[in-house]
Amino acid sequence: MPGGPEVRARRFCVIGGARSGLAVAALLKNHGAQVFLSEKAPSNSMVSVRAELEQMGISSEFGGNTERVLDADTIVVSPGVPSDVPIVKQARARGIPLVSELEVAAWFCDGPIVAITGTNGKTTTTSLTGRMFEDARLPSVVAGNIGTAFSDAVGKMPSGGTAILEVSSFQLDYIVSFRPRVAVLLNVTPDHLDRYEHSFEKYTASKRRIFENQNDGDALVYNVDDPVTRSQVEYAPRAIQRLPFSVRSQLPQGAFLDRGTMVAVVKGERSELLPPEEMSLRGIHNLANAMAATLAARFMGVRASSIRATLRNFRGVEHRLEFVRERNGVWFVNDSKATNVDSVWYALQSYTQPIIVIIGGRDKGNDYSRLYELVQKRVKTVIAIGESAEKVVDAFSKLAPVARATSMEEAVEMGAAMAAPGDVVLLSPACASFDWFQNYEHRGRMFKDAVMKLSDTSR
């Protein structure tokens, strides 16, 4: 095993039977551990999970977490399990080691890790970094919070290949020895504070754990433009190489703009890449994401010429400023992954055309004041949806026309009717999706389905 403890014959309990919980249970079982999985959801809602566990010979319980969870040498806490649930508190009180799925998977990874975190931009940056490795024909896998659990991917990695991981704060909460060769910290803004006792400091402390185990030979890529991120870097080990990026200022090393061209200086080598207008991704936030991905890839040995080609051709990820179609001169854009106010701020900055924006869902304590100036300048109409519709109406009614829709289909139809040629109809909700939808992907697909159903008839 590349690192971490010997697991054979040791007792592990996995709390949470969703994607990552099932994956880490299988990984541990395959390496000879005794595994028990505990899930609070009733078994009749997780029939396929129970069947998979039975097929693998993993014992389990559903409908609640019993005392049997505590009969373990180590407990693996899935990302969706809050730290304040009673069984986790009991385990901590008894001194039972708690680890994350990310930590366990890293024990079995024999190649370097590029780990990417931040409040916004993780998915785009991780996907772009993975594409840079793919285009350069370098062996790698893309996994983590992005879709495929690291525990699923680690057993399929090519020997010596690089693991490129999107990492959430929840996954970092229970790391012990997790050590990426390259850690990327994109930005830190208030989000998920309900999981951190409504403390921004506790949330930022979780984010900075991404580099706590780094040492000589490792690198930290970070956004020097963001004051919170910049302050977190002060906690980083002194031995690591710091690679800042900035869309505003020139730097002695890292990534920045010089006379209109993106430049990267890594390990003393300067690479001139391309002007931002030649990138396929648009928006100042995507320029920052591109800089972060470029630094990670250059540090890991990807050629500048290959990176340049990737930046010209990479089209982005689903549900993140995803162009759906043009109809009667109107663009329809799916930004369903914008589940917080900061993401919407970036989205509104990405277009110079008048915007009809669809906002709303399950509110997470949003403060919309950050959007006021942009809404006044760029938004033609706000369409409020979901549980938070009334709050959205109250927030923006003095700044722009506001309408309410009772379904995604109605919101799209209203946007299409209000839009003129040259406008953008943008789904960028700033909220969680769990009021009307299963998740943000489901919300984005429903938006796209509604857009594609619109008649092509010219008005």
Backbone torsions as a table, in degrees:
resi	resn	phi	psi	omega
1	MET	NA	131.1	-175.8
2	PRO	-57.7	-35.1	-177.5
3	GLY	-166.9	173.3	179.0
4	GLY	83.8	179.2	-175.6
5	PRO	-78.2	163.2	171.2
6	GLU	-74.2	129.4	-174.9
7	VAL	-103.8	-14.7	-175.5
8	ARG	-58.0	128.1	177.2
9	ALA	71.6	-1.1	176.7
10	ARG	-83.3	153.2	-175.3
11	ARG	-94.6	120.7	177.9
12	PHE	-120.2	137.6	169.1
13	CYS	-115.1	129.5	176.5
14	VAL	-102.0	121.9	176.2
15	ILE	-96.2	116.2	-179.7
16	GLY	109.6	122.6	-175.1
17	GLY	-108.5	21.4	176.0
18	ALA	-77.6	-165.5	-171.4
19	ARG	-51.1	-53.2	-175.5
20	SER	-72.9	-33.3	177.9
21	GLY	-64.6	-44.1	177.8
22	LEU	-64.0	-40.4	-178.0
23	ALA	-65.9	-43.6	-178.1
24	VAL	-72.3	-31.6	175.4
25	ALA	-62.1	-44.4	179.2
26	ALA	-64.6	-42.2	-179.4
27	LEU	-61.0	-46.7	179.8
28	LEU	-65.0	-42.4	178.6
29	LYS	-60.4	-42.7	-178.9
30	ASN	-65.7	-19.4	178.5
31	HIS	-104.3	19.1	169.4
32	GLY	89.7	8.7	179.4
33	ALA	-80.3	156.8	169.4
34	GLN	-89.4	120.9	-170.3
35	VAL	-123.3	136.3	173.5
36	PHE	-130.2	135.9	-179.3
37	LEU	-117.3	133.7	-179.3
38	SER	-121.1	126.8	-177.2
39	GLU	-131.4	131.8	-177.5
40	LYS	-76.1	-23.7	179.8
41	ALA	-69.5	148.7	179.5
42	PRO	-66.6	152.0	-175.1
43	SER	-64.9	-28.7	-178.5
44	ASN	-71.0	-12.8	175.9
45	SER	-96.5	-3.1	-177.6
46	MET	-137.1	49.0	-175.9
47	VAL	-61.2	-43.9	-177.0
48	SER	-67.8	-36.7	178.1
49	VAL	-64.3	-45.6	179.6
50	ARG	-61.9	-39.7	179.3
51	ALA	-64.3	-41.5	178.9
52	GLU	-63.6	-42.7	179.5
53	LEU	-62.5	-43.2	179.1
54	GLU	-62.8	-39.9	-179.9
55	GLN	-64.1	-33.6	-179.8
56	MET	-86.3	-5.6	-178.9
57	GLY	76.4	29.6	179.5
58	ILE	-103.6	122.5	179.1
59	SER	-75.1	154.6	-172.9
60	SER	-156.0	167.5	171.4
61	GLU	-139.7	148.2	179.5
62	PHE	-130.9	159.6	177.4
63	GLY	87.3	10.0	178.7
64	GLY	148.8	162.1	179.5
65	ASN	-102.9	111.8	-177.6
66	THR	-94.9	-179.8	179.2
67	GLU	-60.5	-19.9	-178.1
68	ARG	-62.5	-25.3	177.2
69	VAL	-56.4	-35.9	-173.3
70	LEU	-81.4	-4.9	176.6
71	ASP	-88.3	64.6	-174.0
72	ALA	-148.0	152.1	173.4
73	ASP	-78.2	-33.4	-179.3
74	THR	-146.0	142.1	177.1
75	ILE	-114.1	130.5	177.2
76	VAL	-99.7	120.0	-177.1
77	VAL	-99.8	118.1	178.9
78	SER	-68.7	153.8	-176.2
79	PRO	-59.2	-29.6	-177.6
80	GLY	-79.9	-1.1	-177.2
81	VAL	-96.5	115.2	179.3
82	PRO	-62.8	151.2	-178.4
83	SER	-72.2	-14.6	-175.9
84	ASP	-100.5	10.2	177.0
85	VAL	-69.7	149.0	-173.3
86	PRO	-54.8	-41.8	-175.1
87	ILE	-67.0	-34.1	176.8
88	VAL	-69.5	-40.1	176.9
89	LYS	-62.7	-40.6	179.0
90	GLN	-64.5	-41.9	179.7
91	ALA	-63.6	-41.8	179.5
92	ARG	-64.5	-42.1	179.8
93	ALA	-62.1	-32.2	-179.7
94	ARG	-86.8	-2.9	178.4
95	GLY	77.2	20.5	177.3
96	ILE	-77.4	126.7	-179.3
97	PRO	-58.6	134.8	177.4
98	LEU	-114.0	128.8	178.7
99	VAL	-133.7	163.5	177.9
100	SER	-98.9	163.7	174.7
101	GLU	-58.3	-38.2	177.6
102	LEU	-57.9	-45.7	179.4
103	GLU	-60.7	-48.3	-177.1
104	VAL	-63.2	-46.5	-179.2
105	ALA	-59.3	-37.1	-179.3
106	ALA	-64.7	-26.1	176.5
107	TRP	-59.2	-28.6	-174.0
108	PHE	-105.7	10.7	-178.1
109	CYS	-96.7	118.0	-177.6
110	ASP	-96.6	6.4	178.2
111	GLY	-118.0	173.3	179.3
112	PRO	-69.6	156.4	-179.1
113	ILE	-119.1	132.0	167.0
114	VAL	-107.5	114.8	-175.6
115	ALA	-113.9	128.5	-172.7
116	ILE	-121.5	124.3	176.3
117	THR	-136.2	172.8	-176.8
118	GLY	149.6	160.0	179.7
119	THR	-69.8	-39.9	-178.9
120	ASN	-130.1	146.7	173.7
121	GLY	93.7	-1.5	-176.2
122	LYS	-59.3	-47.3	-173.9
123	THR	-66.3	-45.3	179.4
124	THR	-62.3	-45.6	-177.7
125	THR	-66.1	-40.8	178.7
126	THR	-65.0	-45.5	179.0
127	SER	-62.4	-42.1	-179.6
128	LEU	-66.2	-42.7	177.6
129	THR	-61.6	-44.3	177.2
130	GLY	-59.7	-40.7	178.7
131	ARG	-65.3	-36.0	177.5
132	MET	-62.0	-41.8	177.4
133	PHE	-66.9	-42.0	-179.6
134	GLU	-62.8	-46.5	-179.8
135	ASP	-64.3	-30.1	179.4
136	ALA	-84.6	0.8	179.8
137	ARG	61.3	35.9	176.2
138	LEU	-100.5	132.7	-176.7
139	PRO	-63.4	131.5	-177.5
140	SER	-164.8	165.4	169.2
141	VAL	-133.3	150.0	174.8
142	VAL	-112.3	125.9	-173.6
143	ALA	-157.2	-169.1	179.2
144	GLY	100.3	-138.7	-177.7
145	ASN	-68.5	-7.9	-172.9
146	ILE	-80.5	-17.7	-179.3
147	GLY	159.3	-57.2	177.8
148	THR	-93.3	123.4	179.2
149	ALA	-61.3	141.9	179.0
150	PHE	-56.7	-36.5	179.7
151	SER	-64.4	-30.1	175.1
152	ASP	-74.0	-40.0	-172.7
153	ALA	-78.5	-29.8	-170.0
154	VAL	-64.5	-32.3	179.1
155	GLY	-76.0	-12.5	-178.5
156	LYS	-107.0	4.4	-177.6
157	MET	-70.5	139.6	171.5
158	PRO	-65.1	148.0	-177.2
159	SER	-55.5	126.3	179.7
160	GLY	75.6	2.1	-179.4
161	GLY	-68.9	162.3	-178.5
162	THR	-93.9	133.7	173.6
163	ALA	-93.4	119.9	179.8
164	ILE	-107.6	112.1	-166.8
165	LEU	-119.8	131.7	164.0
166	GLU	-85.7	127.7	-172.3
167	VAL	-124.7	128.9	177.6
168	SER	-96.4	164.2	176.9
169	SER	-61.3	-36.0	-179.8
170	PHE	-61.3	-37.6	179.3
171	GLN	-71.0	-30.1	-179.0
172	LEU	-79.2	-18.5	-175.2
173	ASP	-58.4	-30.5	-174.2
174	TYR	-121.9	33.2	172.8
175	ILE	-80.6	156.7	177.0
176	VAL	-126.1	-54.4	-176.7
177	SER	-119.8	2.2	-177.2
178	PHE	-53.0	121.5	-173.8
179	ARG	-137.3	102.1	176.7
180	PRO	-80.3	145.1	172.4
181	ARG	-64.6	-40.5	174.9
182	VAL	-126.5	122.4	172.6
183	ALA	-104.6	135.4	179.8
184	VAL	-120.9	122.5	177.1
185	LEU	-116.3	105.8	-171.1
186	LEU	-79.7	-45.2	-176.1
187	ASN	-175.3	162.0	176.2
188	VAL	-140.3	111.4	176.4
189	THR	-131.7	160.2	-174.7
190	PRO	-58.0	126.7	177.0
191	ASP	-165.2	151.8	176.8
192	HIS	55.2	27.2	-175.7
193	LEU	-66.5	-19.2	176.2
194	ASP	-63.8	-23.4	177.7
195	ARG	-86.6	-7.5	-176.0
196	TYR	-126.3	39.3	176.9
197	GLU	53.8	31.8	179.8
198	HIS	57.1	31.6	179.6
199	SER	-111.3	115.0	177.2
200	PHE	-64.8	-34.8	179.1
201	GLU	-63.1	-39.9	178.5
202	LYS	-67.2	-35.9	176.6
203	TYR	-65.7	-45.9	179.7
204	THR	-65.4	-36.1	177.7
205	ALA	-62.2	-35.8	176.8
206	SER	-65.8	-44.3	-179.3
207	LYS	-60.4	-41.5	-174.5
208	ARG	-75.2	-5.8	175.8
209	ARG	-65.2	-16.0	-177.9
210	ILE	-59.8	-26.8	-178.2
211	PHE	-112.4	5.7	-171.6
212	GLU	-65.8	-26.0	-179.4
213	ASN	-100.7	4.6	179.9
214	GLN	-70.2	157.6	-178.0
215	ASN	-151.3	-163.1	-178.1
216	ASP	-54.1	132.0	-179.1
217	GLY	96.1	-8.7	179.2
218	ASP	-100.0	165.6	-178.2
219	ALA	-134.3	147.5	174.1
220	LEU	-118.5	117.4	175.6
221	VAL	-97.8	128.9	-175.4
222	TYR	-149.2	158.1	-177.1
223	ASN	-88.3	101.8	-177.1
224	VAL	-73.3	-16.1	178.7
225	ASP	-74.1	-23.2	-176.8
226	ASP	-92.7	114.4	-175.0
227	PRO	-61.2	-34.3	179.5
228	VAL	-68.2	-45.3	177.9
229	THR	-60.7	-44.2	-179.8
230	ARG	-59.4	-38.7	-180.0
231	SER	-69.3	-31.9	-179.9
232	GLN	-69.1	-29.3	-177.9
233	VAL	-64.6	-21.8	177.5
234	GLU	-62.5	-21.1	179.6
235	TYR	-86.0	-6.6	-174.2
236	ALA	-71.7	147.7	176.2
237	PRO	-57.1	140.8	-175.2
238	ARG	-67.9	-26.2	-173.4
239	ALA	-73.1	-17.5	-173.9
240	ILE	-81.6	159.1	176.8
241	GLN	-86.9	127.9	179.0
242	ARG	-95.8	127.3	-179.2
243	LEU	-125.4	92.1	179.7
244	PRO	-79.1	158.7	169.8
245	PHE	-133.8	150.9	-177.2
246	SER	-148.8	136.1	173.0
247	VAL	-94.8	0.0	-175.2
248	ARG	-113.4	-33.4	-169.9
249	SER	-130.9	153.2	171.9
250	GLN	-80.3	147.9	-174.7
251	LEU	-130.1	154.9	176.6
252	PRO	-70.3	-27.1	173.9
253	GLN	-150.3	164.5	-175.1
254	GLY	101.1	-148.4	-177.4
255	ALA	-125.1	141.7	-175.7
256	PHE	-167.5	176.7	176.2
257	LEU	-100.6	135.1	176.2
258	ASP	-133.4	111.8	-178.3
259	ARG	51.8	44.2	173.8
260	GLY	82.4	7.2	179.7
261	THR	-121.8	138.4	175.3
262	MET	-74.1	130.1	-176.4
263	VAL	-125.1	143.5	173.9
264	ALA	-126.7	129.5	175.0
265	VAL	-117.6	108.8	-176.4
266	VAL	-132.0	129.4	-179.7
267	LYS	53.3	37.7	176.8
268	GLY	80.5	-1.1	-178.4
269	GLU	-105.0	125.2	-179.4
270	ARG	-94.4	130.1	178.1
271	SER	-124.5	122.8	174.0
272	GLU	-91.5	123.4	-170.9
273	LEU	-100.4	-80.2	-178.3
274	LEU	-165.9	158.8	173.1
275	PRO	-68.0	146.1	-178.7
276	PRO	-56.3	-32.3	-178.4
277	GLU	-68.2	-13.4	176.0
278	GLU	-89.2	-7.9	177.2
279	MET	-75.1	145.5	178.0
280	SER	-74.0	-29.4	176.4
281	LEU	-80.5	139.0	-178.0
282	ARG	-111.0	159.8	176.1
283	GLY	100.8	145.5	-178.7
284	ILE	-63.6	-32.7	178.8
285	HIS	-66.8	-35.2	178.6
286	ASN	-74.6	-26.5	171.7
287	LEU	-63.3	-43.2	176.9
288	ALA	-62.2	-44.1	178.0
289	ASN	-60.9	-40.7	179.6
290	ALA	-64.5	-39.6	177.7
291	MET	-62.7	-43.9	179.9
292	ALA	-62.0	-46.8	179.5
293	ALA	-62.7	-40.8	-180.0
294	THR	-61.7	-44.7	179.7
295	LEU	-63.2	-43.4	178.6
296	ALA	-61.7	-44.5	-178.4
297	ALA	-67.8	-42.1	179.8
298	ARG	-64.5	-41.5	179.5
299	PHE	-61.3	-33.7	-179.3
300	MET	-88.2	4.7	170.9
301	GLY	99.9	8.4	177.3
302	VAL	-73.9	133.9	-177.2
303	ARG	-67.5	146.9	179.6
304	ALA	-61.7	-38.3	-179.1
305	SER	-63.4	-37.2	178.3
306	SER	-70.0	-42.1	177.5
307	ILE	-60.2	-42.3	-180.0
308	ARG	-58.4	-44.0	179.6
309	ALA	-65.2	-40.3	178.9
310	THR	-63.3	-43.9	-179.5
311	LEU	-62.0	-29.9	178.9
312	ARG	-76.9	-24.9	-169.4
313	ASN	-112.7	-16.7	-176.7
314	PHE	-70.1	126.6	-172.7
315	ARG	-100.6	5.0	177.6
316	GLY	93.4	-172.6	-174.8
317	VAL	-119.5	157.2	179.9
318	GLU	-62.6	140.5	175.8
319	HIS	74.5	6.9	176.1
320	ARG	-123.5	98.3	-175.7
321	LEU	47.2	46.9	-177.4
322	GLU	-87.4	117.6	176.6
323	PHE	-68.5	124.7	-176.6
324	VAL	-97.7	-54.9	176.8
325	ARG	-167.5	164.8	169.7
326	GLU	-110.3	130.7	-179.5
327	ARG	-135.0	121.9	-179.9
328	ASN	53.0	37.5	179.1
329	GLY	80.4	5.6	-179.6
330	VAL	-107.1	132.2	175.5
331	TRP	-88.2	139.3	173.7
332	PHE	-115.2	123.3	-172.1
333	VAL	-126.4	130.4	-178.5
334	ASN	-100.5	109.5	176.2
335	ASP	-121.3	45.4	-174.9
336	SER	-61.1	-24.1	-179.4
337	LYS	-73.1	-6.4	177.1
338	ALA	-77.0	86.4	-175.0
339	THR	-100.7	10.0	175.2
340	ASN	-143.7	166.7	-174.1
341	VAL	-62.2	-39.0	-178.3
342	ASP	-61.0	-38.8	178.5
343	SER	-63.1	-39.1	178.6
344	VAL	-67.3	-37.8	177.0
345	TRP	-57.0	-45.8	177.5
346	TYR	-64.1	-41.4	-178.3
347	ALA	-62.9	-44.1	-178.8
348	LEU	-66.1	-26.6	177.8
349	GLN	-76.8	-13.2	-172.0
350	SER	-83.3	-7.7	-175.7
351	TYR	-130.1	137.5	175.2
352	THR	-92.6	-16.5	178.8
353	GLN	-73.5	159.9	172.1
354	PRO	-60.6	141.3	-173.3
355	ILE	-118.8	134.5	165.0
356	ILE	-106.3	111.2	-170.6
357	VAL	-110.2	134.9	177.6
358	ILE	-99.8	118.2	-175.0
359	ILE	-128.8	142.4	173.3
360	GLY	136.4	166.9	-178.0
361	GLY	152.6	-141.5	175.9
362	ARG	-89.9	112.5	-174.0
363	ASP	-71.2	142.1	178.5
364	LYS	-113.5	31.9	-177.5
365	GLY	82.7	36.0	-174.8
366	ASN	-64.7	139.5	169.0
367	ASP	-109.3	106.1	-173.8
368	TYR	-82.6	-0.8	-175.7
369	SER	-61.0	-28.2	178.2
370	ARG	-60.9	-23.4	-176.5
371	LEU	-93.9	-8.4	-170.1
372	TYR	-56.4	-48.1	-176.6
373	GLU	-63.7	-43.5	-179.8
374	LEU	-67.4	-38.3	178.2
375	VAL	-62.7	-43.0	178.6
376	GLN	-61.3	-39.8	-173.9
377	LYS	-82.5	-35.6	-165.7
378	ARG	-121.7	-16.9	-172.6
379	VAL	-96.8	127.5	178.7
380	LYS	-82.7	-41.1	179.1
381	THR	-153.3	144.0	171.0
382	VAL	-105.6	130.0	174.4
383	ILE	-109.1	117.3	-176.6
384	ALA	-92.9	134.0	179.8
385	ILE	-132.1	165.8	168.1
386	GLY	75.2	-169.4	-177.5
387	GLU	-58.7	-32.7	-175.2
388	SER	-92.0	12.8	-174.8
389	ALA	-54.9	-43.2	-178.0
390	GLU	-64.1	-40.6	177.8
391	LYS	-64.3	-38.9	178.0
392	VAL	-63.9	-43.9	177.9
393	VAL	-59.4	-47.8	-179.6
394	ASP	-61.8	-36.9	-175.9
395	ALA	-70.0	-34.9	-169.0
396	PHE	-117.3	-5.0	-172.2
397	SER	-63.5	-22.2	178.3
398	LYS	-90.7	-3.5	-175.6
399	LEU	-109.6	-29.5	-176.6
400	ALA	-159.6	160.7	173.1
401	PRO	-58.8	139.0	-179.3
402	VAL	-129.5	134.2	176.5
403	ALA	-125.1	158.7	177.7
404	ARG	-115.9	140.2	176.7
405	ALA	-122.8	146.7	-176.9
406	THR	-100.6	1.0	176.1
407	SER	-158.0	164.3	177.3
408	MET	-65.6	-39.6	179.5
409	GLU	-60.5	-42.9	178.9
410	GLU	-65.6	-39.3	178.8
411	ALA	-60.6	-43.4	179.6
412	VAL	-66.1	-43.8	179.5
413	GLU	-63.1	-39.8	177.1
414	MET	-64.2	-44.1	179.1
415	GLY	-60.7	-43.5	179.6
416	ALA	-63.2	-39.7	-179.1
417	ALA	-69.2	-33.9	-178.0
418	MET	-80.6	-24.4	-171.2
419	ALA	-78.1	147.0	173.2
420	ALA	-112.2	160.1	176.9
421	PRO	-52.0	132.6	-177.9
422	GLY	99.1	-9.3	179.3
423	ASP	-86.2	165.9	174.2
424	VAL	-120.7	128.0	170.2
425	VAL	-99.9	113.5	-168.8
426	LEU	-119.0	119.7	168.6
427	LEU	-86.3	110.2	178.5
428	SER	-145.3	84.2	-158.8
429	PRO	-75.4	-26.0	-178.0
430	ALA	67.5	7.1	-173.4
431	CYS	-138.2	161.3	171.1
432	ALA	-67.5	163.5	-171.2
433	SER	-101.8	-1.0	-163.9
434	PHE	-78.1	6.1	174.7
435	ASP	-80.5	-50.4	-177.9
436	TRP	-106.2	-19.0	-167.3
437	PHE	-130.7	165.6	179.7
438	GLN	-72.6	-37.6	-178.1
439	ASN	-167.8	179.5	-177.0
440	TYR	-67.1	-28.5	177.7
441	GLU	-65.2	-43.8	178.0
442	HIS	-60.8	-43.5	178.2
443	ARG	-60.6	-44.9	180.0
444	GLY	-63.9	-40.2	178.8
445	ARG	-65.4	-38.7	178.4
446	MET	-65.0	-38.0	175.1
447	PHE	-61.6	-48.0	-178.3
448	LYS	-64.5	-40.7	177.4
449	ASP	-60.0	-43.6	179.8
450	ALA	-65.3	-38.0	178.4
451	VAL	-65.0	-43.0	-177.3
452	MET	-70.0	-20.7	178.3
453	LYS	-80.6	-13.7	179.3
454	LEU	-62.5	139.1	178.6
455	SER	-64.7	146.2	176.1
456	ASP	-84.7	-0.9	-176.0
457	THR	-63.2	131.1	178.3
458	SER	-70.2	147.3	-179.8
459	ARG	-81.6	NA	NA
